[in-house]
Structures are given as C-alpha cells and as structure tokens.
C-alpha cells in the first residue's frame, strides 16, 4: 500500500535527521535549517526555529561578546562615573534652601596645637615653669600641646628668650612683618630727610605701646608702663645729649610743658637731681593760640642745653609745644641747644616743627605716620587723653 510505505519513509527520514545534540546546539546543523521549505519535513511551522536562531546569534556573535578592557580604561570609566555622581550631588545641593544649614556647626576643636601657635607670654611662662621643676607632660596637658612641642621649646629656649615682640599675646608675629617693614621704611625716609630727629628706646617702645593701647590694661598698669617707657627715653636722651660734641661746656637743664610733660620732668629730676629744671604752663582758650600763664625757667638759659618734655604730642599738644618753643626762644634760648623729648609724635607735627625751627632737635620713642592719625580718634589722641586723666 503506497500510503503506508510513504509513512514508513517519513519515519525513516525523521530518524535519519534527528539531531544528536540537545538544546540550542541542535539548530546549528545546516541540514535542519533547510527543512522548513521541504514538503515532507517532519517539523511543522509551529516548531519554527526563528527564536532559537536569534538566541543563538546573540550568544555566539563576536560583536556582542564582552570586551576585555585595560586597567587604565577601567580606571578612567570609574572616574567618569564618580564625576557624574559629584555633579548630581552638587546640583541637588544647589536646589536646597539657603536658610537651612547643610550640616550642624562644628564644635570647638580641642586638638593639640604646635608650640608655634602659643602666645609669646605662654612660651616664656612654660620655660620659667620648667626651670622651677614642673613636668613637661603636665605643661603639655595644660597648654594643650604635645610633649614633643614642650621639649622642642625647651631645646630652643635661648632663641625664644632672645626674641622680642611688641605684643605678648601675639601668636603669628610674621603676619605684621610687611606692615612693620613699610612703616620702618617711611620712618627711615623721614629721619634721612631731617637729621635732627632721633628715635630713642625704639625696641622698648615696640613692646610697650601695644600694652598702652590695649583696652584690657588697667589704669595702674598703664601708669606703670608709661613710667617705664619715660625712664628709658629720658635715660637714653641724657646719655647721647651729654656725650654729644654739640653740647660743649653748656649746662643741661630740663623744662616741662605742664601738665603733659610733668611726669617726664619728675623722672629727669630723679635721674639727675643736681641739674636745673623749669616748667611752662599754658592756657588753652577755645579761640586763638595758647597763652602762657606760668613760666618758671632757670636763670640765664642762653648757655643751657634744654630738654623740653612733653609725653604724647597729639594735635592739641603740638600747639602747646609750638607756643612753648616760642617762649623759650624769646627768653634767649639757642635753637641749636633746644631738644623736644616726647614719647610719641605724629609725622605731620614733626614736619611743621622742622619748617618753623630747622635747628630744633626732636627725640621720640615712636613717630606715628599720617595713616595712623586719620581715624576719628587716633591712637596718639587716645594715649594723650588717657595719660591726662591718670596723671
């Protein structure tokens, strides 16, 4: 029977073309791929191999395989992803309201600090306490520094004790170096233009003036610092005045402009009790120039080398000094033998006095530049007003 034989042929063909492999590998046989169009193929169209062929191509296609990248490329890719994350976080942070802080305020740090950031007075205190036998560990704990910092401070004790800075509370003396250098250059230029100007006790003034200007300084401490600075200034003036060849055989005498120069005259009398002294007291009217009320000068002041004392020569003091110089010159004082001794004076006052009296000598511990006196109440005026209230 022909139909039976045909079925038998079909069964034999199916057995002959049955793939030996299983899974997706069975569809890799090219003979099976061509049986879809055959009339006598045992595989029906519902058993289409289109989907397995796609899977097969995705699995075995070389273009879809994972490429092996170098470590340098992987590092660059990771950095790019990190930058994208940072940009995302930055964009998110910028959208936050400004009034809300992003993080709570940090508490006061209690970390140890290097001895370079100790105050000048703390360094000297540590060295003195080490000399008394205190332990380095206890001092390090008290001042919140490491023990090695205390040891290093003790190792360089000579350098610390020899250094002199104006502010004992200073932690960064190097910060004011440029300002101090510019100020010293201006003062040097002023001294070069006027050879009759002498800066005396400058190192002591650099240390004491910050203490005088400090608001924390009490009245008793202010008077103590003033007396100390006046003593240093008067001692140095006496030294170079008596040893000066210009003095010759003339007698040295001291005259104060009361009340601003009275404390300096008292120190002058203490240091040289045998030298003649005098005073000039002026009345300051609201309108007009000062008027002399009391003039008590040594007899025959012509041959005398006179030191005219006035503590802080501010704007008001400059008028009194100019009037007193005129009174002394009217009494017969030689201008070349007259010297104004003051603790501080403005550069403007120095210029005015030098123009009026070219041979006048000026000895000052500090010369304030114009930039320091342009404020509403300059430092020189503050010192003058406080000294007038205390003395």
C-alpha positions as CSV (number, residue, x, y, z in Angstrom):
1,X,0.0,0.0,0.0
2,X,1.6,3.2,-1.1
3,X,0.4,5.4,1.7
4,X,1.9,3.0,4.3
5,X,5.1,2.9,2.5
6,X,5.2,6.7,2.4
7,X,4.6,7.0,6.2
8,X,7.4,4.5,6.7
9,X,9.7,6.6,4.5
10,X,8.8,9.6,6.5
11,X,9.5,7.9,9.8
12,X,12.8,6.7,8.5
13,X,13.7,10.2,7.3
14,X,12.8,11.6,10.7
15,X,15.0,9.1,12.4
16,X,17.8,9.8,9.9
17,X,17.7,13.6,10.5
18,X,17.1,13.6,14.3
19,X,19.8,15.7,15.8
20,X,22.1,14.0,18.2
21,X,22.7,17.3,20.2
22,X,20.2,18.8,22.5
23,X,19.4,22.4,23.3
24,X,20.3,25.3,21.1
25,X,23.3,23.5,19.6
26,X,20.9,21.3,17.6
27,X,19.8,24.1,15.4
28,X,23.4,24.7,14.3
29,X,23.1,21.8,11.9
30,X,22.8,23.4,8.4
31,X,20.7,20.4,7.1
32,X,18.0,21.2,9.6
33,X,17.9,24.8,8.6
34,X,16.8,23.9,5.1
35,X,13.9,21.5,6.1
36,X,11.4,24.3,6.7
37,X,10.7,24.6,3.0
38,X,10.6,20.8,2.4
39,X,7.2,19.3,1.8
40,X,7.9,16.0,3.5
41,X,9.8,17.6,6.5
42,X,8.7,16.1,9.9
43,X,8.9,19.6,11.5
44,X,5.9,21.7,11.4
45,X,5.9,25.5,11.2
46,X,4.8,25.8,14.8
47,X,8.2,24.4,15.7
48,X,9.9,27.3,14.0
49,X,13.4,27.9,14.9
50,X,13.4,31.7,14.4
51,X,13.6,32.4,18.2
52,X,16.3,29.9,18.9
53,X,18.3,31.3,15.9
54,X,18.1,34.8,17.4
55,X,19.3,33.5,20.8
56,X,22.0,31.6,19.1
57,X,23.2,34.7,17.3
58,X,23.1,36.7,20.5
59,X,25.0,34.1,22.3
60,X,27.7,33.3,19.8
61,X,28.0,36.6,17.8
62,X,31.5,38.1,18.3
63,X,30.2,41.7,18.3
64,X,28.1,41.0,21.4
65,X,30.9,39.4,23.4
66,X,32.3,41.3,26.5
67,X,35.4,43.1,25.5
68,X,38.4,42.9,27.7
69,X,39.5,46.4,28.7
70,X,42.8,47.5,30.1
71,X,43.1,48.7,33.7
72,X,43.7,52.2,32.5
73,X,40.4,52.3,30.7
74,X,38.6,50.8,33.7
75,X,40.1,53.5,35.9
76,X,39.0,56.3,33.5
77,X,35.5,54.9,33.4
78,X,35.3,54.7,37.2
79,X,36.5,58.3,37.5
80,X,33.9,59.4,34.9
81,X,31.1,57.8,36.9
82,X,32.4,59.5,40.1
83,X,32.3,62.8,38.4
84,X,28.8,62.2,37.3
85,X,27.8,61.4,40.8
86,X,29.5,64.6,42.1
87,X,27.7,66.7,39.6
88,X,24.5,65.2,40.6
89,X,25.1,65.8,44.3
90,X,26.1,69.4,43.5
91,X,23.0,70.0,41.5
92,X,20.9,68.6,44.3
93,X,22.7,70.7,47.0
94,X,22.1,73.9,45.0
95,X,18.4,73.3,45.0
96,X,18.3,73.3,48.8
97,X,17.0,76.4,50.6
98,X,19.8,78.7,51.7
99,X,18.4,79.3,55.2
100,X,18.8,75.6,56.2
101,X,22.4,74.6,57.0
102,X,23.7,71.6,55.3
103,X,25.5,70.3,58.3
104,X,25.4,71.2,62.0
105,X,28.0,73.7,63.2
106,X,31.2,72.0,64.2
107,X,32.0,72.1,68.0
108,X,35.1,73.7,69.4
109,X,38.1,71.7,68.4
110,X,40.2,70.5,71.3
111,X,43.1,69.1,69.2
112,X,46.6,69.7,70.2
113,X,48.4,72.7,68.7
114,X,52.0,73.1,67.9
115,X,54.1,75.4,70.1
116,X,54.5,77.8,67.2
117,X,50.9,78.9,67.9
118,X,51.4,79.5,71.6
119,X,51.3,83.1,72.7
120,X,54.6,84.9,73.3
121,X,53.8,85.1,77.1
122,X,52.9,81.4,77.2
123,X,56.2,80.4,75.8
124,X,58.1,82.4,78.4
125,X,55.8,81.1,81.1
126,X,56.4,77.5,80.1
127,X,60.2,78.0,80.1
128,X,60.1,79.6,83.6
129,X,58.0,76.8,85.0
130,X,60.3,74.2,83.5
131,X,63.1,75.9,85.4
132,X,61.1,75.5,88.6
133,X,61.0,71.8,88.0
134,X,57.5,71.2,86.7
135,X,57.0,68.2,84.4
136,X,56.7,68.5,80.7
137,X,53.7,66.2,80.5
138,X,51.7,68.4,82.9
139,X,52.6,71.6,81.0
140,X,51.7,69.9,77.7
141,X,48.3,68.9,79.0
142,X,47.6,72.4,80.5
143,X,48.5,74.3,77.3
144,X,47.0,71.7,75.0
145,X,50.2,70.9,73.1
146,X,52.2,67.8,72.6
147,X,55.0,66.9,74.9
148,X,57.4,67.0,72.0
149,X,56.4,70.6,71.4
150,X,57.4,71.4,75.0
151,X,60.6,69.5,74.6
152,X,61.4,71.4,71.4
153,X,60.5,74.7,73.1
154,X,62.9,73.9,75.9
155,X,65.6,72.9,73.4
156,X,65.5,76.3,71.7
157,X,65.0,78.3,74.9
158,X,67.8,80.8,74.1
159,X,66.2,81.7,70.8
160,X,62.8,82.2,72.4
161,X,64.1,84.3,75.3
162,X,66.2,86.4,73.0
163,X,63.3,87.2,70.6
164,X,61.5,90.5,71.4
165,X,58.0,91.1,70.1
166,X,55.7,94.1,70.8
167,X,52.6,92.1,71.6
168,X,52.9,89.4,74.3
169,X,49.6,88.0,73.1
170,X,50.8,87.6,69.5
171,X,50.6,84.1,68.0
172,X,51.7,85.0,64.5
173,X,54.4,87.6,64.7
174,X,55.2,87.0,61.0
175,X,51.9,88.4,59.8
176,X,52.8,92.0,60.7
177,X,56.2,91.9,59.1
178,X,55.2,93.6,55.9
179,X,53.4,96.3,57.7
180,X,56.2,96.9,60.1
181,X,58.7,97.0,57.3
182,X,56.7,99.5,55.3
183,X,56.3,101.7,58.4
184,X,60.0,101.5,59.2
185,X,60.8,102.5,55.6
186,X,58.7,105.6,56.0
187,X,60.3,106.5,59.3
188,X,63.7,105.9,57.9
189,X,62.9,108.2,55.0
190,X,61.7,110.8,57.5
191,X,64.9,110.5,59.5
192,X,67.1,110.8,56.5
193,X,65.3,114.0,55.4
194,X,65.6,115.5,58.9
195,X,68.9,114.7,60.6
196,X,67.9,116.4,63.8
197,X,65.2,113.8,64.5
198,X,66.4,110.9,66.8
199,X,64.4,107.8,67.6
200,X,65.2,106.6,71.2
201,X,64.3,103.5,73.1
202,X,62.6,102.1,69.9
203,X,62.8,98.4,70.9
204,X,61.2,99.1,74.3
205,X,58.5,101.3,72.7
206,X,57.6,98.5,70.3
207,X,57.0,96.2,73.3
208,X,55.2,98.7,75.5
209,X,53.0,100.6,73.1
210,X,50.7,97.7,72.3
211,X,50.2,97.3,76.1
212,X,49.4,101.0,76.4
213,X,46.9,100.8,73.6
214,X,45.2,97.7,74.9
215,X,41.7,98.2,76.4
216,X,42.4,95.4,78.9
217,X,45.2,97.4,80.5
218,X,44.1,98.9,83.8
219,X,44.9,102.4,84.9
220,X,47.6,101.3,87.3
221,X,49.2,99.1,84.7
222,X,49.0,102.0,82.2
223,X,50.8,104.3,84.5
224,X,53.4,101.7,85.3
225,X,54.1,101.1,81.5
226,X,54.3,104.9,80.9
227,X,56.7,105.4,83.8
228,X,58.9,102.6,82.5
229,X,58.9,104.0,78.9
230,X,59.6,107.5,80.2
231,X,62.5,106.3,82.2
232,X,64.1,104.6,79.3
233,X,63.6,107.6,77.0
234,X,65.0,110.1,79.5
235,X,68.0,107.9,80.3
236,X,68.9,107.5,76.6
237,X,68.4,111.2,75.9
238,X,70.7,112.1,78.8
239,X,73.3,109.7,77.5
240,X,73.6,111.0,73.9
241,X,73.0,114.6,74.9
242,X,75.8,114.7,77.4
243,X,78.1,112.8,75.1
244,X,77.3,115.0,72.1
245,X,80.0,117.3,70.9
246,X,77.5,120.0,70.1
247,X,76.8,120.4,73.8
248,X,80.3,121.6,74.6
249,X,80.5,123.1,78.1
250,X,76.8,124.1,78.2
251,X,74.7,123.1,81.2
252,X,72.0,120.6,80.7
253,X,68.6,121.5,82.1
254,X,65.0,120.2,81.8
255,X,61.8,122.1,81.2
256,X,58.4,120.5,81.1
257,X,55.2,121.7,79.4
258,X,52.7,121.3,82.2
259,X,50.7,119.2,82.7
260,X,51.6,116.8,79.8
261,X,55.4,116.9,80.5
262,X,55.4,116.9,84.3
263,X,55.8,113.1,84.7
264,X,58.9,113.1,82.5
265,X,60.4,116.1,84.4
266,X,59.9,114.1,87.7
267,X,61.9,111.3,86.2
268,X,64.5,113.7,85.0
269,X,64.9,115.1,88.5
270,X,65.2,111.6,89.9
271,X,67.9,110.6,87.5
272,X,69.8,113.9,87.7
273,X,68.9,115.7,90.9
274,X,71.6,118.3,90.6
275,X,70.6,119.7,87.2
276,X,68.4,122.8,86.9
277,X,64.7,122.4,85.9
278,X,61.8,124.6,85.0
279,X,58.2,124.5,83.6
280,X,55.9,126.3,81.3
281,X,52.2,126.2,81.9
282,X,49.8,127.4,79.1
283,X,46.2,128.3,79.0
284,X,44.3,126.9,76.0
285,X,41.4,129.2,75.0
286,X,38.7,127.9,72.8
287,X,39.6,130.5,70.1
288,X,43.1,131.6,69.4
289,X,46.5,130.3,70.2
290,X,47.6,129.1,73.7
291,X,48.6,131.8,76.2
292,X,51.4,131.4,78.7
293,X,50.3,131.6,82.3
294,X,53.3,130.4,84.3
295,X,56.9,130.5,83.1
296,X,59.5,129.2,85.5
297,X,62.8,128.8,83.8
298,X,66.4,128.5,85.1
299,X,68.3,131.8,85.2
300,X,70.4,132.7,82.2
301,X,69.1,130.0,79.9
302,X,71.3,131.2,77.0
303,X,74.2,128.7,77.6
304,X,71.8,125.9,78.7
305,X,71.2,122.7,76.7
306,X,67.5,122.4,77.3
307,X,65.4,119.3,77.1
308,X,61.7,120.2,76.6
309,X,59.5,117.4,77.9
310,X,56.0,116.5,76.6
311,X,54.6,113.0,76.8
312,X,52.3,112.5,73.9
313,X,52.4,115.2,71.2
314,X,49.0,114.9,69.6
315,X,47.1,117.7,67.7
316,X,46.4,119.7,70.9
317,X,49.9,119.0,72.2
318,X,51.6,120.2,69.0
319,X,50.0,123.7,69.6
320,X,51.4,123.7,73.2
321,X,54.8,122.6,72.0
322,X,55.0,125.3,69.3
323,X,54.0,128.0,71.8
324,X,56.5,126.8,74.4
325,X,59.3,126.7,71.9
326,X,58.5,130.3,71.0
327,X,58.5,131.3,74.7
328,X,61.9,129.7,75.2
329,X,63.4,131.4,72.2
330,X,62.0,134.7,73.4
331,X,63.8,134.1,76.7
332,X,67.1,133.8,74.9
333,X,67.4,130.0,74.4
334,X,69.6,129.0,71.5
335,X,67.6,126.9,68.9
336,X,70.5,124.6,68.3
337,X,70.6,123.7,72.0
338,X,66.9,123.0,72.3
339,X,65.6,119.4,72.1
340,X,62.0,118.3,72.3
341,X,61.7,115.0,74.2
342,X,58.4,113.1,73.8
343,X,57.2,109.5,73.8
344,X,55.2,109.7,70.6
345,X,54.7,112.4,68.0
346,X,53.0,112.5,64.6
347,X,55.0,112.8,61.4
348,X,52.9,115.9,60.5
349,X,53.8,117.6,63.7
350,X,57.5,116.8,63.1
351,X,57.3,118.4,59.6
352,X,55.6,121.5,61.0
353,X,58.1,122.0,63.8
354,X,61.0,121.4,61.4
355,X,59.7,124.0,59.0
356,X,59.3,126.6,61.7
357,X,62.5,125.7,63.6
358,X,65.1,124.0,61.3
359,X,67.7,123.6,64.0
360,X,65.3,122.1,66.6
361,X,66.2,118.6,67.7
362,X,63.4,116.1,68.4
363,X,63.9,112.9,70.4
364,X,60.9,110.5,70.3
365,X,60.3,106.8,71.0
366,X,57.7,106.5,68.3
367,X,56.7,108.5,65.3
368,X,53.2,108.0,64.1
369,X,52.6,108.1,60.4
370,X,49.7,110.1,58.8
371,X,47.8,106.9,58.1
372,X,47.7,106.1,61.8
373,X,46.2,109.6,62.7
374,X,43.4,109.8,60.1
375,X,40.9,107.9,62.2
376,X,38.2,109.6,64.2
377,X,40.2,109.1,67.4
378,X,43.8,108.3,66.6
379,X,45.9,106.2,68.8
380,X,48.0,109.2,69.7
381,X,45.0,111.1,70.9
382,X,43.7,108.1,72.9
383,X,47.1,107.8,74.7
384,X,47.2,111.6,75.4
385,X,43.7,111.7,76.8
386,X,44.2,108.7,79.0
387,X,47.6,109.9,80.3
388,X,46.0,113.3,81.1
389,X,43.2,111.5,83.1
390,X,45.6,109.3,85.0
391,X,48.4,111.7,85.9
